[in-house]
Amino acid sequence: MKNRELPLIQDADLKGKIVLVRVDHNVVKNGIIHDPYRIDATIGTLYHINAKGGKIILMTHVGRPRNKKNNEIEIGEKTSVEPIVKYLQSKLHINIKIPEFNIKTEEGYLGVETSVNHLIKELKNDEIDGIYLPNTRWFRGEEREDFAEDFANQLAGLADIFVNDAFGSWQAHASTVRVNKYLPSYAGFLMQKEIENLERIYNPKTPYIAVVAGSKFDTKIEPLYTLLKKADYLVLGGVIYNAYLCAKYDIKIKGISDDDLKLAKKFVEFAKDYEGKLLELPIIVESDTLDGKFEAKCRKHNIKDLKPGTELNYVLDIAKESFEDGYVKQVFHKSKTVFINAVMGLTPYFNEGTIALDELIDENKDSVKLYGGGDTMQELKRLLPGLYIVALDSPNYYIFTGGGAVLKAIQEGTYKGLEPVKALIENI
């Protein structure tokens, strides 16, 4: 990576140093790893540290252990890093240990306990190959401002060097933006790679298409404004497309909240200044139930046939016929860059739209295809495993590890708008 504003791991003296590495290994759901892509993407950084004589301490968040009802942190198997450690040990044939902390409160772990010191001694003596700290969100200081500085100081006390390789963890938490205050800090290879590929979004080959779907308009609204201005075409899916249709065509779709409708109306007004950029998918799939896809309870509608005041049940997918539409195909076939942060239907039952979208995108062999992480990546792997494997190795494809981080970077207009990256730069 040529960017000299960012401190790079390849410039660090790692020999004999304890290196604290923040990764985004948030791939565990209810104790099971469904896709290890985010773990595999960091192995280059871990290998480099080891090859240069460094000793590794890893940390990541897993899930959302904080109970929203009572605000208590629930420590347990569902959000443990143990499956990640087992995966790494099996894949790399190394011995990694998780320190055991005993003081649990409703606020989670109060801090890093001194019991970790005996593992650090084992690490220095080559008796073990690495340490993996418990889920950072099990500690009260990770997300709470009043304890964040103390927690970051404790984390820094474990190591000589800090490496941030957690592009997907863009939130400004103690383990992502504060540890660097106390240690020489560097960007890992994955962080560098993600930033390099962001440049293909910031300066795309045109025509440039952005495809964005989501379950809530409010979480995507700011990036959507940016993309509508920046891209040649914007395609919507999921609940945000339903809200858009309600706002534009004066129809009602079950499940659309008043808040989403209000935001969608503002977006429709904003889009009038960018006429022709919003590429509408013409055929939608209505379902009477959320419990599954049943032929007798599903029907397809052309949005042009819906009269004002029409009331629909749940709209849970985009029909494959939408992607067979002549104009839609023409736009995708002529594109030079496609950014995709979208699952078009309600998983796991409504897959028609996502499959048709991904297959249409792949038909254009010359375009650059940039997939946002998270559900977008997982559904590509689940529904089109052959294409997923091709995408991992093709120079015309790139799969980001963090979809939310990409959208945030798009919204900010620069990767320096991501707080963890900004913290690394400011620490130089």
Secondary structure, 3 states (H helix, E strand, C coil): CCCCCCCEHHHCCCCCCEEEEECCCCCEECCEECCCHHHHCCHHHHHHHHHCCCEEEEECCCCCCECCCCCCECCCHHHCCHHHHHHHHHHHCCCEECCCCCCEECCEECCCCCCHHHHHHHHHCCCCCEEECCCHHHECCCCCHHHHHHHHHHHHCCCCEEEECCCCCCCCCHHHHCHHHCCCEEECHHHHHHHHHHHHHHCCCCCEEEEEEECCCCCCHHHHHHHHHHCCEEEEEHHHHHHHHHHHHCCEECCCCHHHHHHHHHHHHHHHHHCCCECCCCEEEEECCCCCCCHHHEEEEEHHHCCCCCEECEEEEECHHHHHCHHHHHHHHHCCEEEEECCCCCCCCCCHHHHHHHHHHHHCCCCEEEECCCHHHHHHHHHCHHHHHHHHHCCCEEECCCHHHHHHHHHHCCHHHCHHHHHHHHCC
